[in-house]
């Protein structure tokens, strides 16, 4: 019989897709799962079906992320895993109420803010000798991205259906993971990112390219949400990982291919500092 997980695991974007699949599997293994989603009905249904706890937040609003962090801190004395899984592709350029382009806010800035707010609790949990991890859902689409710190919000570039902006946001995810790993070295908190593969979910439902892919049969080669969730489940549940903090996985394979920019330490540091300013939240980890 598999070892039962004595872990508290927070999963954002857990009301559908790979987040829901990971939440169900980790709860089945015994974890206490915080199911974070933006749709009240779906989030409550998933939490009820797995015996988890529902938390609501729309990552397009920082005013949702801060109360989410407060609620998680009030509910859990320890947090073993934070899975930053919420994200998505926006086919038409949109600014959020916070004044940021929606793709970069939902995929990077809001996860950055949530991680910063929960980081003291994560470090405190790790100080008790528990393996603590921040796991972020990235994408092979990072290889089509070009992150520009002087145009993070794509005000000076063509939108092209949002794919380049999405790829750039996933470059940001990988850079954030690497910089978080550097800044938390020695604290017991590790950071990993992964690409789940092409998964049959509602991702990019309003994208013409994604609709075309489905019509020509590309969807026949897609993974199930359960298969796409496998790297998240394994990274969250493994007692020990032999690979260094900051590693990016393509599926279950370590050191997946990335754009060269995703390995640039100067860009990683610059993005971190810019993100702190944009979310008005110093991380307290240097």
C-alpha positions as CSV (number, residue, x, y, z in Angstrom):
1,X,0.0,0.0,0.0
2,X,1.3,3.5,-0.9
3,X,2.5,5.7,1.8
4,X,-0.3,8.1,3.0
5,X,0.6,11.8,2.5
6,X,0.7,13.8,5.6
7,X,0.8,17.1,3.7
8,X,-1.2,20.3,3.2
9,X,-1.2,21.1,-0.5
10,X,-2.6,24.3,-2.0
11,X,-3.5,24.0,-5.7
12,X,-4.6,27.0,-7.7
13,X,-6.7,26.5,-10.8
14,X,-8.0,23.4,-9.2
15,X,-11.6,23.6,-10.3
16,X,-10.9,22.0,-13.8
17,X,-8.3,20.4,-15.9
18,X,-5.0,19.2,-14.5
19,X,-5.5,21.1,-11.3
20,X,-8.7,19.2,-10.6
21,X,-7.1,15.9,-11.6
22,X,-4.1,16.6,-9.3
23,X,-6.3,17.6,-6.4
24,X,-8.3,14.4,-6.7
25,X,-5.2,12.1,-6.9
26,X,-3.4,13.9,-4.0
27,X,-6.5,13.8,-1.8
28,X,-6.8,10.1,-2.6
29,X,-3.2,9.6,-1.3
30,X,-4.2,11.3,1.9
31,X,-3.2,14.9,1.5
32,X,-5.2,17.8,2.9
33,X,-6.0,19.8,-0.3
34,X,-6.9,23.4,-0.6
35,X,-8.9,23.7,-3.8
36,X,-8.5,27.2,-5.2
37,X,-10.6,28.3,-8.2
38,X,-12.5,31.3,-9.5
39,X,-15.8,29.6,-10.3
40,X,-17.8,29.2,-7.1
41,X,-19.9,26.2,-8.2
42,X,-17.1,24.2,-9.8
43,X,-14.7,24.9,-7.0
44,X,-17.1,23.9,-4.3
45,X,-18.1,20.7,-6.3
46,X,-14.4,19.6,-6.7
47,X,-13.7,20.3,-3.0
48,X,-16.7,18.3,-1.9
49,X,-15.9,15.4,-4.1
50,X,-12.4,15.0,-2.8
51,X,-12.9,16.0,0.8
52,X,-10.9,19.2,0.4
53,X,-11.6,22.8,1.3
54,X,-12.7,25.4,-1.3
55,X,-11.2,28.8,-1.7
56,X,-12.3,31.4,-4.2
57,X,-10.0,33.8,-6.1
58,X,-9.9,35.4,-9.5
59,X,-6.2,35.8,-10.4
60,X,-7.1,38.8,-12.6
61,X,-7.6,40.7,-9.4
62,X,-5.0,41.3,-6.8
63,X,-7.9,42.2,-4.4
64,X,-8.8,38.5,-4.6
65,X,-5.3,37.2,-4.1
66,X,-4.6,39.0,-0.9
67,X,-7.7,37.7,0.9
68,X,-6.9,34.2,-0.5
69,X,-3.5,34.3,1.2
70,X,-5.1,35.5,4.4
71,X,-7.7,32.7,4.4
72,X,-5.1,30.1,3.7
73,X,-2.8,31.3,6.5
74,X,-5.8,31.4,8.9
75,X,-6.8,27.8,7.9
76,X,-3.5,26.0,7.8
77,X,-0.7,26.2,10.4
78,X,1.6,24.4,8.0
79,X,1.7,24.4,4.1
80,X,3.9,21.8,2.5
81,X,3.2,22.4,-1.1
82,X,2.0,25.5,-3.1
83,X,1.1,24.5,-6.6
84,X,0.8,27.6,-8.8
85,X,-1.3,26.1,-11.5
86,X,-3.8,28.8,-12.4
87,X,-3.2,30.5,-15.7
88,X,-4.4,30.7,-19.3
89,X,-4.2,32.1,-22.8
90,X,-6.1,35.3,-23.7
91,X,-6.9,35.6,-27.4
92,X,-7.6,39.3,-27.2
93,X,-5.4,41.7,-25.3
94,X,-7.1,42.8,-22.1
95,X,-6.0,44.9,-19.1
96,X,-7.0,43.9,-15.6
97,X,-8.6,46.1,-13.0
98,X,-5.0,46.4,-11.6
99,X,-3.8,47.9,-14.9
100,X,-1.8,44.9,-16.0
101,X,-2.1,42.8,-19.2
102,X,-4.2,39.9,-18.2
103,X,-1.9,37.1,-19.4
104,X,1.1,38.2,-17.4
105,X,-1.0,39.0,-14.3
106,X,-2.8,35.6,-14.2
107,X,0.2,33.5,-15.2
108,X,2.9,35.3,-13.3
109,X,2.1,38.4,-11.2
110,X,-0.7,36.9,-9.1
111,X,1.2,33.6,-8.5
112,X,4.2,35.8,-7.5
113,X,2.0,37.7,-5.1
114,X,0.5,34.6,-3.6
115,X,3.9,33.0,-3.2
116,X,5.3,36.1,-1.5
117,X,2.4,36.3,0.9
118,X,2.7,32.6,1.8
119,X,6.5,32.3,1.8
120,X,7.0,33.0,5.6
121,X,4.6,30.1,6.4
122,X,6.4,27.9,3.8
123,X,9.8,28.6,5.4
124,X,8.3,28.1,8.9
125,X,6.9,24.7,7.8
126,X,10.3,23.7,6.3
127,X,12.1,24.7,9.5
128,X,10.3,21.8,11.2
129,X,12.1,19.4,8.8
130,X,9.3,18.9,6.4
131,X,10.0,19.0,2.6
132,X,8.3,22.1,1.3
133,X,7.9,22.9,-2.4
134,X,6.6,25.6,-4.7
135,X,5.5,23.9,-8.0
136,X,4.6,26.1,-10.9
137,X,2.8,25.0,-14.1
138,X,4.9,26.3,-17.1
139,X,4.7,25.3,-20.7
140,X,6.8,24.2,-23.7
141,X,5.3,27.4,-25.2
142,X,8.0,29.2,-23.4
143,X,10.2,28.5,-26.4
144,X,8.1,30.9,-28.5
145,X,8.2,33.6,-25.9
146,X,10.3,36.7,-25.6
147,X,10.1,38.4,-22.2
148,X,10.8,42.1,-22.3
149,X,11.0,43.8,-18.9
150,X,10.5,47.2,-20.7
151,X,7.2,45.9,-22.3
152,X,5.9,43.3,-19.9
153,X,2.4,44.2,-20.8
154,X,2.7,44.0,-24.6
155,X,1.7,47.6,-25.3
156,X,4.3,48.0,-28.0
157,X,4.1,44.6,-29.8
158,X,1.6,42.8,-32.0
159,X,-0.8,40.6,-30.1
160,X,-1.0,37.7,-32.6
161,X,-3.7,35.8,-30.9
162,X,-2.0,36.0,-27.5
163,X,0.4,33.1,-28.1
164,X,3.6,35.1,-27.9
165,X,2.4,36.8,-24.8
166,X,1.5,33.4,-23.3
167,X,4.8,31.9,-24.2
168,X,6.5,35.0,-22.6
169,X,4.5,34.6,-19.4
170,X,5.7,31.0,-19.2
171,X,9.3,32.2,-19.6
172,X,8.4,34.3,-16.6
173,X,7.2,31.2,-14.8
174,X,10.5,29.4,-15.3
175,X,12.6,32.5,-14.4
176,X,10.5,33.0,-11.3
177,X,11.1,29.3,-10.3
178,X,14.9,29.6,-10.8
179,X,15.1,32.9,-8.9
180,X,12.9,31.6,-6.1
181,X,15.2,28.6,-5.8
182,X,18.2,30.9,-5.5
183,X,16.6,33.1,-2.9
184,X,15.3,30.3,-0.8
185,X,18.5,28.2,-0.8
186,X,19.2,26.9,2.6
187,X,15.6,27.5,3.9
188,X,14.3,24.0,3.1
189,X,11.9,25.4,0.5
190,X,12.4,24.1,-3.0
191,X,10.9,25.3,-6.3
192,X,10.2,23.4,-9.5
193,X,8.3,24.1,-12.7
194,X,6.9,21.7,-15.3
195,X,5.2,21.4,-18.7
196,X,2.2,19.1,-18.5
197,X,2.1,18.4,-22.2
198,X,-0.8,19.1,-24.6
199,X,-3.8,18.3,-22.5
200,X,-7.5,17.9,-23.4
201,X,-9.0,20.6,-21.2
202,X,-10.8,23.9,-21.8
203,X,-7.5,25.7,-22.1
204,X,-7.5,28.3,-24.8
205,X,-11.2,27.7,-25.6
206,X,-11.6,31.1,-27.3
207,X,-8.4,30.7,-29.4
208,X,-8.9,30.1,-33.1
209,X,-5.6,28.2,-33.3
210,X,-6.7,25.8,-30.6
211,X,-10.1,25.3,-32.3
212,X,-8.3,24.6,-35.6
213,X,-6.0,22.1,-33.8
214,X,-9.1,20.2,-32.5
215,X,-10.7,20.2,-36.0
216,X,-7.7,18.7,-37.7
217,X,-7.4,16.0,-35.1
218,X,-4.5,17.2,-33.0
219,X,-6.7,16.6,-30.0
220,X,-6.5,12.9,-30.7
221,X,-2.8,13.0,-29.6
222,X,-3.6,15.0,-26.5
223,X,-3.1,13.8,-22.9
224,X,-5.9,13.3,-20.5
225,X,-6.0,15.7,-17.5
226,X,-4.8,12.8,-15.3
227,X,-1.8,12.2,-17.5
228,X,-1.0,15.9,-17.6
229,X,-1.3,16.2,-13.9
230,X,1.2,13.4,-13.3
231,X,4.3,15.6,-12.9
232,X,2.5,17.9,-10.4
233,X,1.4,14.9,-8.4
234,X,4.8,13.3,-8.3
235,X,6.6,16.6,-7.5
236,X,4.1,17.3,-4.7
237,X,4.1,13.8,-3.2
238,X,7.7,12.6,-3.5
239,X,9.4,12.5,-0.1
240,X,12.8,13.3,-1.6
241,X,13.8,14.7,-5.0
242,X,17.4,14.1,-6.2
243,X,17.2,17.0,-8.7
244,X,18.2,20.6,-7.6
245,X,15.7,23.2,-6.7
246,X,14.9,25.4,-9.8
247,X,14.7,22.4,-12.2
248,X,12.2,22.6,-15.1
249,X,10.5,19.4,-16.1
250,X,9.0,18.5,-19.5
251,X,6.4,16.1,-18.3
252,X,8.3,13.7,-16.0
253,X,11.6,14.4,-17.7
254,X,14.0,16.8,-15.9
255,X,15.8,19.7,-17.6
256,X,13.3,20.1,-20.4
257,X,14.0,22.4,-23.4
258,X,13.6,26.1,-22.8
259,X,14.3,29.3,-24.6
260,X,17.8,30.6,-23.9
261,X,16.3,33.6,-22.1
262,X,14.8,31.3,-19.4
263,X,18.3,30.6,-18.2
264,X,19.4,34.2,-17.9
265,X,20.2,35.0,-14.3
266,X,20.1,38.8,-14.9
267,X,16.7,38.6,-16.4
268,X,15.5,36.4,-13.6
269,X,16.7,38.9,-11.0
270,X,15.3,41.9,-12.9
271,X,11.9,40.2,-13.3
272,X,11.8,39.5,-9.6
273,X,12.5,43.1,-8.7
274,X,10.0,44.4,-11.2
275,X,7.3,42.0,-10.0
276,X,7.8,43.1,-6.4
277,X,7.1,46.7,-7.6
278,X,4.1,45.8,-9.7
279,X,2.4,43.8,-7.0
280,X,3.5,46.2,-4.2
281,X,4.7,43.3,-2.1
282,X,8.4,42.8,-1.1
283,X,9.1,39.1,-0.8
284,X,11.4,39.5,2.3
285,X,13.6,36.8,0.7
286,X,16.8,38.2,-0.8
